[in-house]
Amino acid sequence: MNHSDIDRLDWSKGQGLLPAVIQRADTGVVLMLGFMNREALAKTLADKRVTFYSRSRGRLWTKGETSGNYIDVDSVTADCDQDALLVMGRPRGPVCHTGAAECFGGQPTTAAAELAFLSHLEGIIAARIAEKPESSYTAQLYAKGRSRIAQKVGEEGLEVALAAVGTDDAAVLSESADLLFHLLLLLKSRGQALTDVVRELRSRHAARGTATVGTAPVP
């Protein structure tokens, strides 16, 4: 959504206010619900930070203006009736006034949210590479180059295989976690991401009418 879309929204139903659901961009967790008028939405789009119209204060209110816990905006989308908003954002700290990470506490953790942590982990990897803290294993390994990272992926893959033929389930999980981490780092070293791998898998799934795509199996 951009500024030109504001006038296309249906501002009449809520007396000039639209409900805005704020969702965490990397995990899909619902963070909070607020209301925006035209000015709040325009400011949100311009500043790339969530701004509401506070009904209790009777004015615009940028989330985090006193605490510093802003919510940076990735995207804003209207629903099919043009009378509600979905904001994908990235909080800089706790969202709820109670200090909780989100206002809807106790949300059941979905499989999608669990998998979304891998995207969050990619962000952590990118930060370690950029900041280069001396104590960071990630930064140290990345500095050794792609060949060394690839070697680690091979080592971790072998350890997963060896653990899999044993009887220790915990070892399989531990070694698989190591493999996934090093694979994410390898992808980063090539300027690729896990989403690229997902797109490849989706492409194969779309071509499932054939037994294989190249030499790779189709799920």
Protein Blocks (a to p, Z undefined) as FASTA:
>chain_A
ZZklmmmpcfklnnopacdddddfklopafbdcdddfklmmmmmmnopacdddfklopac
dehklnopacddfbdcddfkopaccdddddfbdfbfnopabfbghiacdfklmmmmmmmm
mmmmmmmmmnopaklmklmmmmnojklmmmmmmmmmmmmmmmmmmmblklmmmmmmmmmm
mmmmmmmmnopafklmmmmmmmmmmmmmpmbehjbccZZ
